[in-house]
Amino acid sequence: MISLEEILEKQKRDSSKYKVAVCVTSYNQSDVIEDALEGILNQKTTFPFLIVVGDDCSTDGSMELLKSYQENYPDRIRLVLQPENVGLFQNRKAIFKCCDAPYIAFCDGDDYWIDENCLQKKYDFLEKHPNYIGYQTACFDRSGDEITSVSDLEKRNCFFDFTKENALKNEYPGQVGGFFFRNIYKYMPEEDFEKYTDIPIDDSGKLPIMAAIIAPVFRQDRNATFVYRIYAESMSRQEEKRNTCRQIFMSHLLYQKMLEQLKIEEKMQIDDQLMTIAVNSFFTALRSSFGKSGKENWSQFMDINNYGYFEKRRIRQEIRKSLLKKVNGGG
C-alpha cells in the first residue's frame, strides 16, 4: 500500500489546475442538493477547487438541476452522469476517477456545509503539517427542520486524532462530510485502487480507516462545519427498527478483507464488536419470535452462528453471560 512519504512526494510534483476536488454523490435529491452545492460554492479560498458531482441516474429532476448549475459554473463543476443506476459504491468510484487534484473533500448531496472557510482551513493545515494525511471536522444532525446544538464528535467525545489504533478498532471516525484528505485515490497504484473500490463498504467509515492506517487524521477542531441530514428510512435508522445484524456483521468482516487485498499486515481488532453483533442477533430473534419478523430474525441469527468466524460454543457462552447479566439487573 502507498506510504505517506510517497503521497507527499507525488503531491509536490502534482501540477493539476485544481488544488482540491470536492466529491458530491447525488441520487433523487432535487429538494436538497442545492443546499449542498451552494455551501461548497460559497467557500472562500485562495486556490481553485473543483466540484465533482456523480448523479446515479436520478428520476426526480436532479440531473436537470445539476446541468443548470454546471452551465452557470462551467469551470467549477464537473458532472458524472450515470446512464443507469449503478449504486452508491460504483457512483463514488466514478467520481474518484475524475478527482484530478492533490486533495479531496466530501459532501453528500443531502448534507451541506455551514462554514465558508472550512476548505481553506483544512488545506492550510495539511500544507503545514506533512505528518497528517487528513483533517476531520464535526457536524450537527438535522431531522426535518430541527438541528441539534451538539455536534457528533462532541457527543462521542472524539476530539482527538484518528490514528491507526483507532482505525483498526473500527472506532467512530466522524461523518463523511467533514473529511478532507490527501488524494490517496489518485496516487495509489491502479491495481490497489481497483482492489480498494471493489470492497463495498460505505466510505464514511472506509476512507478514514484506510487513511489512518497510512498516517493520522487531525480531529481536534471543535467547530462543526456541516449539517448531516437524518432520514427515518435510511439504512442507519432502519437498523433500529429491523434486523440488520447480518449486514453489519458482514460489513465488519469486509474491512479485514480490504486490508488483506491491499497486503496490509495489520489486522482489524473487531472480535468484541462481532461477538456483540452475534449476541444481539440472538436477542433480536428472541424478542420477535411471535411476530411477523420472527422467522427472518432467527434465520439471521443462524447465518451468523453458522458462519464459522466464532465457534458456536463460544457464542452460546456469551449469550448465557448476557442472559445472566439481564436476570441480575445488569442490562
C-alpha positions as CSV (number, residue, x, y, z in Angstrom):
1,M,0.0,0.0,0.0
2,I,1.2,3.5,-0.7
3,S,3.0,5.3,2.1
4,L,2.7,8.9,3.4
5,E,6.1,9.7,2.1
6,E,5.1,8.6,-1.4
7,I,1.9,10.6,-1.2
8,L,3.8,13.7,-0.2
9,E,6.3,13.3,-2.9
10,K,3.6,12.9,-5.6
11,Q,1.8,16.0,-4.2
12,K,4.9,18.1,-4.6
13,R,5.1,17.1,-8.3
14,D,1.3,17.5,-8.9
15,S,0.7,20.2,-11.4
16,S,-3.1,19.9,-11.5
17,K,-5.2,23.0,-12.2
18,Y,-7.3,22.5,-9.1
19,K,-5.9,22.1,-5.6
20,V,-9.0,20.4,-4.1
21,A,-11.7,18.2,-5.6
22,V,-15.0,18.1,-3.7
23,C,-16.8,14.8,-4.2
24,V,-20.6,15.0,-4.2
25,T,-22.9,12.0,-4.5
26,S,-26.4,12.6,-5.9
27,Y,-29.5,10.4,-6.3
28,N,-33.0,11.7,-6.3
29,Q,-32.1,14.7,-4.0
30,S,-33.5,17.6,-6.1
31,D,-35.2,19.0,-3.0
32,V,-31.9,19.4,-1.0
33,I,-28.9,19.2,-3.3
34,E,-28.9,22.9,-4.0
35,D,-28.0,23.4,-0.3
36,A,-25.0,21.2,-0.8
37,L,-23.8,22.9,-3.9
38,E,-24.3,26.4,-2.5
39,G,-22.4,25.6,0.6
40,I,-19.5,24.5,-1.5
41,L,-19.7,27.3,-4.0
42,N,-19.7,29.8,-1.1
43,Q,-16.3,28.6,0.1
44,K,-13.7,31.4,0.4
45,T,-10.3,30.1,-0.8
46,T,-7.0,31.4,-2.2
47,F,-6.9,28.3,-4.5
48,P,-9.0,26.9,-7.3
49,F,-11.2,23.9,-6.4
50,L,-13.4,21.6,-8.5
51,I,-16.8,20.2,-7.5
52,V,-17.3,16.7,-9.0
53,V,-20.9,15.6,-8.8
54,G,-21.8,12.0,-9.6
55,D,-25.5,11.5,-10.2
56,D,-26.7,7.9,-10.1
57,C,-29.4,8.2,-12.8
58,S,-31.9,10.3,-10.7
59,T,-35.5,10.3,-11.8
60,D,-36.7,13.4,-9.8
61,G,-35.2,16.2,-11.9
62,S,-31.9,16.2,-10.1
63,M,-29.9,15.8,-13.3
64,E,-31.6,18.8,-15.0
65,L,-30.9,20.9,-11.9
66,L,-27.2,19.8,-11.9
67,K,-26.8,20.6,-15.6
68,S,-28.2,24.1,-14.9
69,Y,-25.6,24.6,-12.2
70,Q,-22.8,23.4,-14.5
71,E,-23.9,25.8,-17.1
72,N,-23.6,28.6,-14.6
73,Y,-20.3,27.4,-13.2
74,P,-18.5,25.6,-16.1
75,D,-15.1,26.0,-14.6
76,R,-16.1,24.9,-11.1
77,I,-18.5,22.0,-11.6
78,R,-17.9,18.7,-13.4
79,L,-20.7,16.2,-13.7
80,V,-20.5,12.4,-13.9
81,L,-24.0,11.3,-15.0
82,Q,-24.7,7.6,-14.9
83,P,-26.8,6.4,-17.8
84,E,-28.3,3.8,-15.4
85,N,-28.5,3.2,-11.7
86,V,-25.2,1.7,-10.6
87,G,-25.4,2.1,-6.8
88,L,-23.5,4.2,-4.3
89,F,-20.2,2.4,-4.5
90,Q,-19.8,2.4,-8.3
91,N,-21.0,6.0,-8.4
92,R,-18.4,7.1,-5.9
93,K,-15.7,5.1,-7.8
94,A,-16.6,7.1,-11.0
95,I,-16.3,10.3,-9.0
96,F,-12.9,9.4,-7.6
97,K,-11.5,8.8,-11.1
98,C,-12.4,12.4,-12.0
99,C,-10.8,14.0,-8.9
100,D,-7.6,15.3,-10.5
101,A,-6.3,17.3,-7.5
102,P,-3.8,16.8,-4.6
103,Y,-6.6,16.9,-2.0
104,I,-10.2,15.5,-1.8
105,A,-13.1,16.7,0.3
106,F,-16.6,15.2,0.6
107,C,-20.1,16.4,0.8
108,D,-23.1,14.0,0.2
109,G,-25.9,15.5,-1.8
110,D,-28.3,15.6,1.1
111,D,-25.8,17.3,3.5
112,Y,-24.5,20.9,3.4
113,W,-21.5,22.9,4.7
114,I,-22.1,25.8,7.1
115,D,-18.5,27.1,7.4
116,E,-17.4,29.2,4.4
117,N,-13.8,28.9,5.4
118,C,-13.6,25.1,6.1
119,L,-11.8,24.2,2.8
120,Q,-9.2,26.9,3.2
121,K,-8.6,26.0,6.9
122,K,-8.1,22.3,6.2
123,Y,-5.9,22.9,3.1
124,D,-3.7,25.3,5.0
125,F,-3.3,22.9,7.9
126,L,-2.3,19.9,5.8
127,E,0.1,22.0,3.8
128,K,1.9,23.0,7.0
129,H,1.6,19.6,8.7
130,P,3.0,16.8,6.5
131,N,2.8,14.3,9.3
132,Y,-1.0,14.2,8.9
133,I,-2.9,12.6,6.0
134,G,-6.3,14.3,6.7
135,Y,-8.4,16.7,8.6
136,Q,-11.8,15.8,10.1
137,T,-14.4,18.1,11.5
138,A,-17.7,17.6,13.3
139,C,-21.4,18.0,12.2
140,F,-24.8,18.9,13.5
141,D,-27.6,16.5,12.9
142,R,-30.8,17.6,11.2
143,S,-34.1,15.8,11.3
144,G,-36.7,17.6,9.4
145,D,-36.3,21.3,10.3
146,E,-34.8,20.5,13.7
147,I,-31.0,20.9,14.0
148,T,-29.1,19.7,17.1
149,S,-26.9,22.1,19.1
150,V,-24.3,19.5,20.0
151,S,-22.0,18.0,17.3
152,D,-21.5,14.3,16.6
153,L,-17.8,14.4,17.8
154,E,-18.8,16.3,20.9
155,K,-21.5,13.7,21.8
156,R,-19.0,10.9,21.4
157,N,-16.1,12.8,23.0
158,C,-14.0,12.3,19.8
159,F,-11.8,15.4,19.7
160,F,-8.5,13.5,19.4
161,D,-6.6,12.4,16.4
162,F,-7.9,9.4,14.5
163,T,-4.9,7.1,14.4
164,K,-4.0,3.6,13.2
165,E,-5.0,2.2,16.6
166,N,-8.5,3.8,16.3
167,A,-8.9,2.7,12.7
168,L,-8.0,-1.0,13.4
169,K,-10.6,-1.0,16.2
170,N,-13.2,0.3,13.8
171,E,-14.0,3.2,16.1
172,Y,-16.2,6.1,15.1
173,P,-14.3,8.4,12.6
174,G,-16.9,11.1,12.0
175,Q,-19.4,11.7,9.2
176,V,-18.0,11.8,5.6
177,G,-19.0,15.5,5.1
178,G,-16.2,16.5,7.4
179,F,-13.4,14.6,5.7
180,F,-10.5,16.4,3.9
181,F,-7.7,14.1,2.7
182,R,-4.6,13.9,0.6
183,N,-5.8,12.2,-2.6
184,I,-4.8,8.6,-2.0
185,Y,-7.1,7.6,-4.9
186,K,-5.0,9.5,-7.4
187,Y,-1.6,8.5,-6.0
188,M,-2.1,4.8,-5.1
189,P,-1.3,2.2,-7.8
190,E,-4.1,1.4,-10.2
191,E,-4.2,-2.2,-9.0
192,D,-4.7,-1.0,-5.4
193,F,-7.4,1.4,-6.4
194,E,-9.4,-1.3,-8.1
195,K,-9.0,-3.6,-5.0
196,Y,-10.0,-0.7,-2.7
197,T,-13.1,0.3,-4.7
198,D,-14.1,-3.4,-5.1
199,I,-14.9,-3.6,-1.4
200,P,-18.5,-2.4,-0.9
201,I,-18.1,-0.6,2.5
202,D,-19.6,2.9,2.9
203,D,-16.8,5.4,2.6
204,S,-17.9,7.3,5.7
205,G,-16.0,4.6,7.6
206,K,-13.9,3.0,4.9
207,L,-11.9,6.1,3.8
208,P,-10.7,7.2,7.3
209,I,-9.8,3.7,8.3
210,M,-7.7,3.3,5.1
211,A,-6.2,6.8,5.5
212,A,-5.4,6.5,9.2
213,I,-3.6,3.2,8.7
214,I,-1.2,5.2,6.5
215,A,-1.0,8.3,8.8
216,P,-3.0,10.1,11.5
217,V,-6.1,12.2,10.7
218,F,-6.3,15.5,12.6
219,R,-9.5,15.6,14.6
220,Q,-9.1,18.3,17.3
221,D,-11.2,21.1,15.7
222,R,-14.3,21.6,17.8
223,N,-16.1,23.7,15.2
224,A,-18.9,21.9,13.4
225,T,-18.5,22.7,9.7
226,F,-21.6,21.0,8.1
227,V,-25.0,19.6,8.7
228,Y,-25.9,15.9,8.3
229,R,-29.5,15.1,7.4
230,I,-31.1,12.2,9.2
231,Y,-33.8,10.3,7.3
232,A,-36.1,8.0,9.2
233,E,-35.9,5.4,6.4
234,S,-32.1,5.5,5.9
235,M,-30.1,2.3,6.5
236,S,-28.7,3.7,9.7
237,R,-32.2,4.4,11.0
238,Q,-33.6,1.1,9.8
239,E,-31.0,-0.6,12.0
240,E,-33.0,0.5,15.0
241,K,-36.3,-1.0,13.6
242,R,-35.4,-4.2,11.8
243,N,-32.9,-6.9,11.6
244,T,-29.6,-5.6,10.1
245,C,-27.2,-7.6,12.3
246,R,-26.3,-9.8,9.3
247,Q,-25.4,-6.9,7.1
248,I,-23.4,-5.2,9.9
249,F,-21.6,-8.4,10.7
250,M,-20.5,-8.9,7.1
251,S,-19.6,-5.3,6.7
252,H,-17.2,-5.5,9.6
253,L,-15.5,-8.6,8.0
254,L,-15.1,-6.7,4.8
255,Y,-12.7,-4.3,6.4
256,Q,-10.3,-7.2,7.1
257,K,-10.7,-8.3,3.5
258,M,-9.8,-4.9,2.3
259,L,-6.6,-4.9,4.4
260,E,-5.7,-8.4,3.1
261,Q,-6.3,-7.4,-0.5
262,L,-4.1,-4.4,-0.1
263,K,-1.4,-6.5,1.6
264,I,-1.5,-4.6,4.8
265,E,0.0,-6.6,7.6
266,E,-2.2,-5.2,10.4
267,K,-5.4,-7.0,11.4
268,M,-8.7,-5.4,12.4
269,Q,-9.3,-5.7,16.1
270,I,-13.0,-6.2,15.9
271,D,-13.7,-9.5,17.6
272,D,-15.6,-7.9,20.5
273,Q,-17.8,-5.9,18.1
274,L,-18.5,-9.0,16.1
275,M,-19.5,-11.0,19.2
276,T,-21.7,-8.2,20.3
277,I,-23.5,-8.3,17.0
278,A,-23.9,-12.1,17.2
279,V,-25.4,-11.9,20.7
280,N,-27.7,-9.1,19.7
281,S,-28.9,-11.1,16.7
282,F,-30.0,-13.8,19.1
283,F,-31.9,-11.4,21.4
284,T,-33.4,-9.7,18.3
285,A,-34.7,-13.1,17.2
286,L,-35.9,-14.0,20.7
287,R,-37.9,-10.8,21.1
288,S,-39.6,-11.2,17.7
289,S,-40.3,-14.9,17.9
290,F,-44.1,-14.4,17.9
291,G,-44.1,-11.5,15.4
292,K,-44.0,-11.2,11.7
293,S,-40.2,-10.8,11.6
294,G,-39.5,-13.8,13.8
295,K,-38.6,-16.3,11.1
296,E,-36.4,-13.7,9.3
297,N,-34.6,-12.8,12.5
298,W,-34.0,-16.4,13.5
299,S,-32.6,-17.0,10.0
300,Q,-30.3,-14.0,10.5
301,F,-29.0,-15.4,13.9
302,M,-28.4,-18.9,12.4
303,D,-26.5,-17.4,9.5
304,I,-24.1,-15.6,11.9
305,N,-24.0,-18.6,14.2
306,N,-23.1,-20.9,11.3
307,Y,-20.7,-18.5,9.6
308,G,-17.7,-20.0,11.3
309,Y,-15.9,-16.9,12.5
310,F,-16.6,-17.9,16.1
311,E,-17.1,-21.4,17.5
312,K,-20.8,-22.0,18.2
313,R,-19.9,-23.0,21.7
314,R,-18.3,-19.6,22.3
315,I,-21.4,-17.8,21.0
316,R,-23.6,-19.8,23.4
317,Q,-21.3,-18.9,26.3
318,E,-21.6,-15.2,25.5
319,I,-25.4,-15.5,25.2
320,R,-25.5,-17.2,28.6
321,K,-23.4,-14.4,30.2
322,S,-25.7,-11.8,28.7
323,L,-28.8,-13.6,29.9
324,L,-27.4,-13.8,33.5
325,K,-26.5,-10.2,33.4
326,K,-30.0,-9.3,32.4
327,V,-31.5,-11.6,35.1
328,N,-29.3,-10.0,37.7
329,G,-30.4,-6.5,36.6
330,G,-27.2,-5.6,34.8
331,G,-28.7,-4.8,31.4
